[in-house]
Amino acid sequence: MADRLATVGGAVAAHTAIAVLNHPMGPGVFNVGQPELPNADILDAVVGSGITLHQFVGK
């Protein structure tokens, strides 16, 4: 179970970093889900990397 959570966490972290590089933002602390981040792009990239979501609420 822990390996699956680590895989998802790594995919989210990697695709969030790529999204931040491709969509420059001002200084500050941001959390995934905030409107300043390209959340739909991050989610699509995570799913595109092979992560299977059984349920997601919020897109």
Secondary structure, DSSP 8 states (H G I E B T S, - for coil): -HHHHHHHHHHHHHHHHHHHHHS---SS---TTSTTS-HHHHHHHHHHTT---S-----
